[in-house]
Amino acid sequence: MAIKTISDLSIDEFKSLIKNTIVETLAEMMADPDRGLELTPTIEQQLKESVAALETGTETIPADKLAADLGLEW
C-alpha cells in the first residue's frame, strides 16, 4: 500500500485517523504509571491500616479539608 498524505485521505479515512489518534492518546494518559511496581513495606502497612480504619468505622478526613490543612489549593 502506498503511503498517503492527509490530503490523499477520504473524509472517512481522515475521521478514522483522528479517532484512532484520540483513543491512543487517551489510553496513554489513563495508563497507570505504577503498574507492575511493588509496594514498599511502609506503604503496604499504611494501606492496611487505612483499610482497617475504614472497616472499624474510624472517622476519615474529607479530601478538601485535608488539602486545606496542608495549604493545598483544591
N, C-alpha and C positions, 0 to 999 in steps of 0.2 A: 504494500500500500504506500502510495506516495505521501510525503509529508505535506500537510496543508498549512496554510496561514489562516489566521482568523477570518480574513476576507473571503477565503475559499469555502468556509463553512456555511451550511444551510442554517436557517433560523433554529430548527430543532436540534441540530448538532451543536450550535452555539449555546442554546439553553442547557443542553446536557453537559457541556463543558463547565458552564458556570455552576450548575447544580452539583456536579462531582467535586468541583473545587471547594464549594461551601461545605459539603459533607466531610471531605478530608480535613479541612481546616478546623471544623467543629470537633471532629474526633481527636485531633491533635491537642486542641485546647482543653478538652474534657478528660484527657488521659490522666491517670493517677501517676504523678512523678515518683511516688514512693512504692509503687507496686514492685514486689519481689524483694524489698528490703526487709531486714529483720528488725524487730523492736529491741531496744536496749532493755536490760533487766529493769532499770529505773522506770522507763516509760511503761513497760508492761505492768509493773506493780501499781503505778499511778492509775492506769486504766482499770485494773481490777478493783482498786479502792473506790474509784468513781462509780463503777457499776454497782458495787456493794452498797454504796451510799444511796444510790437511786432505789435499790431493791428494799432498803430498810426504811425508806420514806424520809431520809435526811433532806433537809431543805437545800435547794440549789439556788445559785445566783443567776438571775437573768443576764444574758449576754450584754445587753445595753448598760446595765448597772455595772457590770464588771469592766466594760470598756471605759465608762465614765470614771470609775475608781482608779483605773490605770492611766487616766488622762488621754485616752484614745478617742478620736472622732469616730462615731458610729453612724 
